[in-house]
Amino acid sequence: MNIDTQEVTNSGLHPIELCVYSLLSNNLESIYQSINELRESQAVLILQLKKLREKCKDEQDQLNKELTLGDETLRLEKLQRKVDALLKRYERMVSAVSK
């Protein structure tokens, strides 16, 4: 990169400014590229987090359903015991009436 000093002076830029710009421009491009890569990976991570959140929510809903079924099962067992007690009482009444 051979630049004529007269051209540089005519353009209004100092040779040191050109050197600094050429040194920084490569770094700035790599920083810009890194930022873009970070944004892309952030988008991918956000999508994965959303999927995980949905899976966790579905699993929690399933567990809640199972817990509610457990409560219903206990209620059914209590009702079954009451029905058994009523059947025994009914059988005693029938046997007492038939004697």
N, C-alpha and C positions, 0 to 999 in steps of 0.2 A: 504494500500500500504506500506508494510514493506520491505524496501530495506536495504540490508546489506551494511554497510559503506565500507567494504573491496572491494565489487564488484564495488561500485561507484568509489573508488580510483583507482582500476585497469582499469576502462574504461576511465580514464582521465578526468572525469567530476567531478566538485566540487559539493557537496550536495546543495549548494545555487544555483548553475546553474540549477540543476534539479528542484528545487523548483520554480525558476523564470520561467523556461520553462513550467512546468506544469500549473502555473498560467496564463501565457500568451497564451498557446496553446488553451485553451478554448475560450478566448477572440478573438484570431485570427480566429478561426473557425467560430465564430458567425459573425465577421466582414466580412469574406469571403462569408458567406451565405447571409448576408445583401446586399453585393455588387452584388451578383448574382440575388437576388430578384429585386434590383434596375434596373439592366440591362434588366430583363424580362419586368418590368413595363414600362421602357423607350421604349422598342420595341413596346409594345401595344399602348402606347401613340403616337408614331410616326405613326403607322398604322391609328389610329383614326384621327390624324391631316391630313394625306394624304386624307382620305375619306372626311373630312370636306372641305379641299381645293378644291377637285374635285366638291363637291356639290356647293360651292360658285362660282366656275368658271362656272359651268353649269347654275346657276341662273343668273350670270352676262351676259353670252352669250344670255340667253333668254330675259333679259331686253334690251340688245343691239338690238336684233331683233325687239322687240316691239317698240323701239324708231325709228328704221329705218322704220318700218311700219307706224309710226305716220308721219314721213316726207313724205312718199309716199302718205299717205291719204291727206295731205295738198296739195301736187302737183296735185292729182286727182281732188280735189275740185276747184283749180284754173283753171284746164283744163275744168272742167264742166261749170264754169262761162263763159269761153271764148266761148265754144261751144254754150251755151245759147245765148250769145250776137250775135254770127254769125247766129244762127237760126232766131233770131228776125230781123236782118238786111236782111237776105234772104227773110223772109216773107214780109217785107216792099218792097223789090225790086220786088217780084212776084206780089204783089198787085198793085204796081205802073205800071208795065208792062201790067197787065190785064185791067187797066182802059182805 
